[in-house]
Amino acid sequence: MRILKYIFLLILLAFVALAVFVATQKGEYDVVRSKFIKSPKSVVFAYVNDYRNWENWGAWKENDSAMRFSYPAKTIGKGGSYSWSGTDGVGKMKTVFVKENDSIVQKMTMNDAPSDVYWSFKDTAGGTNVTWRTKGTMPFMFKIYAAVKGGAEKIIGNMYEKSLVNLDRKLDYEINTYKVKVHGIVMKAGGYYMQRTINSSFVNLPKNMKIMMGKLDYFFKKNKIPTNGKPFVIYHTYDVVNGITKFSVCVPVKDQIVTSPGSEIMGGKLEAFQALKTTLTGDYSHSKEAWDEAAGYISQNNLNRNPSGPSMEVYTLGIDQEKSPSKWVTDIYIAISPKAAVVPITPTVKTVPTPKVTLPAVIKPVIDPAEEL
């Protein structure tokens, strides 16, 4: 019995010693990792700047298959956020500062423990140098975990290193694997839709499209409106000289919906039209090449664009259904004027009266009765 008391006392002393050791350890941490990414800076920045992409490359999910992610209407740029839950607890992250194609600052909370996260993106020959840094204070339980696992530097640093490797691989393959196919002339079906329209520079077009798509998605969920097809974008104007476009992000609905005057989101109707169809399979960053191939096909085949018809993109398969960008599908439709029907010309025939000819009377021969049989 006395031996058990000694053992219990030793365990208690060890626990107290560990608690004192952990309590006296430095609670602050500052972990930095950098990696060369073999993709252009603008591509890397745009990919990291959207939280919907994070579960595609973050190493944390490899260690916790039970993790589940939640996304609000806005996941891109300043004010964008997302949250998660898993076996290690719950967390959330929000972007508080963005300098386009240069840097991102985020606030993260994991199990009520706050931290600051910093990203920087620098042009380098052949790619981008990405630096990922996090600063925070460890709560007591995390200090115990860190003490057992080798410290916050090792735990967080290893996670960041694996994630950056995943990011490089994902971008190198997924972003750069794509194909374009021109199908030819088709009839594009019409229907009702809800839309939001803005003007945007070409540079900010992909970002603004994602932001507007998120707001439309939120509008549909909030008002419990069922969709009736894939989202699409209609380009109303495309000013190449000034680099400005006016476009509408649209979501199909079964029946006509009327919103109050002055609402940012309005209803519309697309009439069926004849179009040239082109499909981009892969990341949307290659959309310009798809549009260029479509324009080349129009020129080579002496087709004429219909100025009163739409030019549009339908997002047949996107990030909500498929996490791999190389498998995304964007269908492009450009309105084409029907070729004038060839009406056969019926030759004019002049009727000439036929001269009347008097034929001699036919005289029936008289048969001699003696010759009759």
C-alpha positions as CSV (number, residue, x, y, z in Angstrom):
1,M,0.0,0.0,0.0
2,R,2.9,2.3,0.9
3,I,4.4,1.6,-2.5
4,L,1.3,2.7,-4.3
5,K,1.3,5.9,-2.3
6,Y,4.9,6.6,-3.3
7,I,4.0,5.9,-7.0
8,F,1.0,8.2,-6.8
9,L,3.2,10.9,-5.2
10,L,5.8,10.5,-7.9
11,I,3.2,10.8,-10.6
12,L,1.7,13.9,-8.9
13,L,5.1,15.5,-8.5
14,A,5.9,14.8,-12.2
15,F,2.6,16.3,-13.2
16,V,3.3,19.4,-11.1
17,A,6.8,19.7,-12.5
18,L,5.4,19.4,-16.0
19,A,2.8,22.0,-15.3
20,V,5.4,24.4,-13.8
21,F,7.7,23.8,-16.8
22,V,4.9,24.5,-19.3
23,A,3.6,27.5,-17.4
24,T,7.1,29.1,-17.4
25,Q,7.7,28.5,-21.1
26,K,7.4,31.4,-23.5
27,G,3.8,31.5,-24.7
28,E,4.3,33.7,-27.8
29,Y,5.2,32.1,-31.1
30,D,6.3,33.6,-34.4
31,V,6.6,31.0,-37.2
32,V,7.7,31.8,-40.8
33,R,8.0,29.5,-43.8
34,S,8.9,30.4,-47.4
35,K,8.8,28.5,-50.7
36,F,9.3,29.1,-54.4
37,I,6.1,28.4,-56.3
38,K,6.3,27.6,-60.0
39,S,3.4,29.8,-61.1
40,P,3.0,33.5,-61.9
41,K,2.4,35.8,-58.9
42,S,-1.0,36.9,-60.0
43,V,-2.2,33.2,-60.2
44,V,-0.7,32.3,-56.8
45,F,-2.2,35.4,-55.1
46,A,-5.6,34.9,-56.6
47,Y,-5.6,31.2,-55.5
48,V,-4.6,32.0,-51.9
49,N,-6.9,35.0,-51.7
50,D,-10.0,32.8,-52.0
51,Y,-10.7,30.6,-48.9
52,R,-12.7,28.2,-51.0
53,N,-9.4,26.9,-52.4
54,W,-7.8,26.3,-49.0
55,E,-9.1,22.8,-48.4
56,N,-7.5,21.8,-51.7
57,W,-3.9,22.3,-50.5
58,G,-4.0,22.8,-46.7
59,A,-2.1,19.9,-44.9
60,W,-4.4,20.1,-41.8
61,K,-7.0,18.0,-43.5
62,E,-4.5,15.2,-44.1
63,N,-4.2,14.8,-40.3
64,D,-7.9,15.2,-39.6
65,S,-10.3,13.6,-42.1
66,A,-13.2,14.7,-40.0
67,M,-12.7,18.3,-40.8
68,R,-15.7,20.2,-42.2
69,F,-15.5,23.6,-43.8
70,S,-18.2,26.3,-44.0
71,Y,-18.2,29.2,-46.4
72,P,-20.2,32.5,-46.2
73,A,-21.2,34.6,-49.2
74,K,-17.8,36.4,-49.3
75,T,-14.7,34.3,-49.3
76,I,-12.4,36.6,-51.4
77,G,-10.4,39.7,-50.4
78,K,-10.8,42.0,-47.5
79,G,-13.8,40.8,-45.4
80,G,-13.7,37.3,-46.8
81,S,-13.8,34.5,-44.3
82,Y,-14.5,30.8,-43.6
83,S,-14.7,28.5,-40.6
84,W,-14.1,24.8,-39.8
85,S,-14.6,22.1,-37.2
86,G,-12.7,18.9,-36.6
87,T,-11.4,16.5,-34.0
88,D,-8.9,19.2,-32.7
89,G,-11.7,21.8,-32.2
90,V,-13.2,24.7,-34.1
91,G,-11.7,27.7,-35.8
92,K,-12.3,30.6,-38.1
93,M,-10.3,33.0,-40.3
94,K,-11.0,36.4,-41.7
95,T,-9.0,38.6,-44.2
96,V,-8.5,42.1,-42.8
97,F,-6.1,43.6,-45.3
98,V,-5.2,43.0,-49.0
99,K,-2.7,44.6,-51.3
100,E,-3.4,43.2,-54.7
101,N,-0.8,40.7,-56.0
102,D,1.5,41.6,-53.1
103,S,0.3,40.8,-49.5
104,I,-2.6,39.5,-47.4
105,V,-3.2,39.9,-43.6
106,Q,-5.6,37.6,-41.8
107,K,-7.0,37.1,-38.3
108,M,-7.4,33.5,-37.1
109,T,-9.0,32.0,-34.0
110,M,-8.5,28.4,-33.1
111,N,-10.3,27.1,-30.0
112,D,-10.6,30.8,-28.8
113,A,-6.9,31.3,-29.2
114,P,-6.3,34.3,-31.6
115,S,-3.3,34.7,-34.0
116,D,-2.3,37.0,-36.9
117,V,-1.4,35.5,-40.3
118,Y,0.7,37.3,-42.9
119,W,1.3,36.4,-46.6
120,S,3.7,38.0,-49.1
121,F,4.2,37.3,-52.8
122,K,7.3,38.3,-54.6
123,D,8.1,37.9,-58.3
124,T,11.0,35.5,-59.0
125,A,12.5,34.2,-62.2
126,G,10.2,31.4,-63.3
127,G,7.6,31.8,-60.5
128,T,6.8,33.4,-57.2
129,N,8.4,33.4,-53.8
130,V,5.7,33.0,-51.1
131,T,6.2,33.7,-47.5
132,W,3.7,32.6,-44.9
133,R,4.0,33.8,-41.3
134,T,1.9,33.5,-38.1
135,K,2.1,35.1,-34.7
136,G,0.2,34.4,-31.6
137,T,0.0,33.3,-28.0
138,M,-0.4,29.7,-26.9
139,P,-3.1,28.9,-24.4
140,F,-2.1,26.5,-21.6
141,M,-3.4,23.3,-23.2
142,F,-1.6,24.1,-26.4
143,K,1.6,24.8,-24.5
144,I,1.4,21.3,-23.1
145,Y,0.7,19.8,-26.5
146,A,3.6,21.8,-28.0
147,A,5.9,20.8,-25.2
148,V,5.2,17.1,-26.0
149,K,5.4,17.5,-29.8
150,G,8.6,19.6,-29.9
151,G,7.3,23.2,-29.7
152,A,5.1,25.5,-31.7
153,E,7.9,26.2,-34.3
154,K,8.0,22.5,-35.2
155,I,4.2,21.9,-35.2
156,I,3.1,24.9,-37.1
157,G,6.3,25.0,-39.3
158,N,5.9,21.4,-40.5
159,M,2.2,22.1,-41.3
160,Y,3.1,25.2,-43.3
161,E,5.9,23.4,-45.2
162,K,3.6,20.5,-46.2
163,S,0.9,23.0,-47.2
164,L,3.2,25.1,-49.4
165,V,4.4,21.9,-51.1
166,N,0.8,21.0,-51.8
167,L,0.1,24.5,-53.0
168,D,2.9,24.3,-55.5
169,R,1.8,21.0,-56.8
170,K,-1.8,22.0,-57.0
171,L,-1.1,25.1,-59.0
172,D,1.6,23.5,-61.2
173,Y,-0.7,20.7,-62.4
174,E,-4.3,21.9,-61.8
175,I,-3.9,25.4,-63.0
176,N,-1.8,24.6,-66.1
177,T,-3.7,21.5,-67.3
178,Y,-6.5,22.6,-69.6
179,K,-8.0,22.2,-73.1
180,V,-10.2,24.2,-75.5
181,K,-12.7,22.7,-77.9
182,V,-14.8,24.6,-80.5
183,H,-18.0,22.7,-81.1
184,G,-19.5,24.8,-83.9
185,I,-22.9,26.3,-84.3
186,V,-25.7,25.3,-81.8
187,M,-29.0,26.6,-80.6
188,K,-28.7,28.0,-77.0
189,A,-31.9,27.5,-75.0
190,G,-33.3,30.5,-73.2
191,G,-35.2,31.0,-69.9
192,Y,-35.6,33.2,-66.8
193,Y,-32.8,34.3,-64.5
194,M,-31.8,36.6,-61.7
195,Q,-28.9,38.9,-62.3
196,R,-26.6,41.5,-60.8
197,T,-24.9,43.9,-63.2
198,I,-21.7,46.0,-62.7
199,N,-18.8,47.6,-64.7
200,S,-15.4,46.2,-64.1
201,S,-11.8,46.6,-65.3
202,F,-10.4,43.5,-67.1
203,V,-7.8,43.1,-64.4
204,N,-10.4,42.8,-61.6
205,L,-13.0,40.8,-63.6
206,P,-12.3,37.3,-62.2
207,K,-12.3,38.6,-58.6
208,N,-15.5,40.7,-59.1
209,M,-17.2,37.8,-60.8
210,K,-16.5,35.5,-57.8
211,I,-17.7,38.2,-55.3
212,M,-20.9,38.7,-57.2
213,M,-21.5,35.0,-57.6
214,G,-21.2,34.7,-53.8
215,K,-23.7,37.4,-53.2
216,L,-26.2,35.9,-55.6
217,D,-25.7,32.5,-53.9
218,Y,-26.4,34.2,-50.5
219,F,-29.5,35.9,-52.0
220,F,-30.9,32.6,-53.2
221,K,-30.3,30.8,-49.9
222,K,-31.7,33.6,-47.8
223,N,-34.9,33.8,-49.9
224,K,-35.1,30.0,-50.3
225,I,-35.3,30.3,-54.1
226,P,-34.5,27.1,-56.1
227,T,-32.1,27.5,-59.0
228,N,-32.9,26.0,-62.4
229,G,-29.5,25.5,-64.0
230,K,-25.9,26.5,-64.0
231,P,-24.8,30.1,-63.3
232,F,-23.6,32.2,-66.2
233,V,-22.2,35.6,-67.1
234,I,-23.5,37.9,-69.9
235,Y,-21.1,40.5,-71.3
236,H,-23.0,43.6,-72.4
237,T,-20.0,45.7,-73.5
238,Y,-16.3,44.9,-73.8
239,D,-14.2,48.1,-74.2
240,V,-10.7,46.8,-75.2
241,V,-9.3,50.3,-75.6
242,N,-10.1,51.3,-72.0
243,G,-10.0,47.8,-70.5
244,I,-13.6,48.1,-69.1
245,T,-16.5,45.7,-69.4
246,K,-20.1,45.8,-68.3
247,F,-21.4,42.3,-67.4
248,S,-24.1,40.6,-65.5
249,V,-23.7,37.5,-63.2
250,C,-26.8,35.4,-63.6
251,V,-28.5,32.4,-62.0
252,P,-31.3,30.6,-63.9
253,V,-34.8,30.3,-62.3
254,K,-37.8,28.3,-63.5
255,D,-40.3,31.1,-63.3
256,Q,-40.1,34.9,-63.7
257,I,-39.3,36.7,-60.4
258,V,-39.8,40.5,-60.0
259,T,-37.8,42.4,-57.3
260,S,-38.5,45.8,-55.9
261,P,-37.4,48.9,-58.0
262,G,-33.8,49.9,-57.3
263,S,-32.8,46.4,-56.1
264,E,-29.2,45.4,-56.9
265,I,-30.5,42.0,-58.0
266,M,-33.1,42.0,-60.9
267,G,-34.9,39.5,-63.0
268,G,-34.3,38.9,-66.7
269,K,-35.1,36.6,-69.6
270,L,-32.8,35.0,-72.1
271,E,-34.3,34.3,-75.5
272,A,-33.1,31.3,-77.4
273,F,-30.4,32.1,-80.0
274,Q,-28.0,30.7,-82.5
275,A,-24.5,30.6,-81.2
276,L,-21.0,29.4,-81.6
277,K,-20.2,27.1,-78.7
278,T,-16.7,26.7,-77.3
279,T,-15.7,24.7,-74.1
280,L,-12.8,25.4,-71.8
281,T,-12.0,22.4,-69.6
282,G,-9.6,23.7,-66.9
283,D,-9.0,26.7,-64.7
284,Y,-10.8,29.9,-65.7
285,S,-7.4,31.7,-66.0
286,H,-7.2,30.3,-69.5
287,S,-10.6,31.8,-70.6
288,K,-8.9,34.4,-72.8
289,E,-7.4,31.6,-74.9
290,A,-10.8,30.0,-75.3
291,W,-12.3,33.3,-76.4
292,D,-9.4,33.8,-78.9
293,E,-10.0,30.4,-80.4
294,A,-13.7,31.1,-80.8
295,A,-12.9,34.4,-82.5
296,G,-10.5,32.6,-84.8
297,Y,-13.1,30.0,-85.8
298,I,-15.6,32.8,-86.6
299,S,-13.1,34.5,-88.8
300,Q,-11.9,31.4,-90.6
301,N,-15.5,30.2,-91.3
302,N,-16.8,33.6,-92.5
303,L,-19.4,33.8,-89.7
304,N,-20.9,37.0,-88.5
305,R,-21.5,37.9,-84.9
306,N,-25.0,38.9,-84.1
307,P,-24.7,42.4,-82.5
308,S,-28.1,42.2,-80.9
309,G,-27.4,38.7,-79.4
310,P,-25.5,37.9,-76.2
311,S,-21.9,36.7,-75.6
312,M,-21.9,34.6,-72.4
313,E,-20.1,32.1,-70.3
314,V,-21.9,29.2,-68.5
315,Y,-20.1,27.7,-65.6
316,T,-21.1,24.1,-66.2
317,L,-18.7,22.6,-63.6
318,G,-17.0,24.7,-60.9
319,I,-15.5,24.7,-57.5
320,D,-18.7,23.9,-55.7
321,Q,-19.0,20.6,-57.5
322,E,-15.3,19.8,-58.3
323,K,-12.3,20.8,-56.2
324,S,-9.7,20.2,-59.0
325,P,-9.4,23.2,-61.3
326,S,-8.2,21.0,-64.2
327,K,-11.7,19.5,-64.4
328,W,-13.7,22.7,-64.3
329,V,-15.9,23.3,-67.4
330,T,-16.8,26.7,-68.8
331,D,-19.0,26.8,-71.9
332,I,-18.8,30.0,-74.1
333,Y,-21.6,31.0,-76.4
334,I,-21.3,33.8,-78.9
335,A,-24.4,34.9,-80.8
336,I,-24.1,34.3,-84.6
337,S,-26.3,35.9,-87.2
338,P,-28.1,33.3,-89.3
339,K,-26.9,33.1,-92.8
340,A,-29.4,34.5,-95.3
341,A,-31.5,31.7,-96.8
342,V,-30.9,31.1,-100.5
343,V,-34.3,31.5,-102.2
344,P,-34.3,29.6,-105.5
345,I,-35.1,31.8,-108.5
346,T,-37.9,30.6,-110.7
347,P,-37.1,31.5,-114.3
348,T,-39.8,33.5,-116.0
349,V,-41.3,31.5,-118.9
350,K,-42.9,33.4,-121.7
351,T,-45.9,31.5,-123.2
352,V,-45.9,31.7,-127.0
353,P,-49.3,30.8,-128.6
354,T,-49.1,27.7,-130.8
355,P,-50.2,28.3,-134.4
356,K,-53.4,26.6,-135.1
357,V,-53.0,23.9,-137.7
358,T,-55.9,22.4,-139.6
359,L,-55.5,18.7,-140.0
360,P,-57.0,16.9,-142.9
361,A,-60.2,15.0,-142.1
362,V,-59.7,11.3,-141.5
363,I,-61.7,9.3,-143.9
364,K,-62.7,5.9,-142.8
365,P,-62.1,3.4,-145.6
366,V,-65.1,1.6,-146.9
367,I,-64.6,-2.2,-146.6
368,D,-66.0,-4.4,-149.2
369,P,-68.5,-6.8,-147.7
370,A,-66.9,-9.5,-149.6
371,E,-63.6,-9.0,-147.7
372,E,-65.1,-9.1,-144.3
373,L,-64.4,-12.3,-142.4
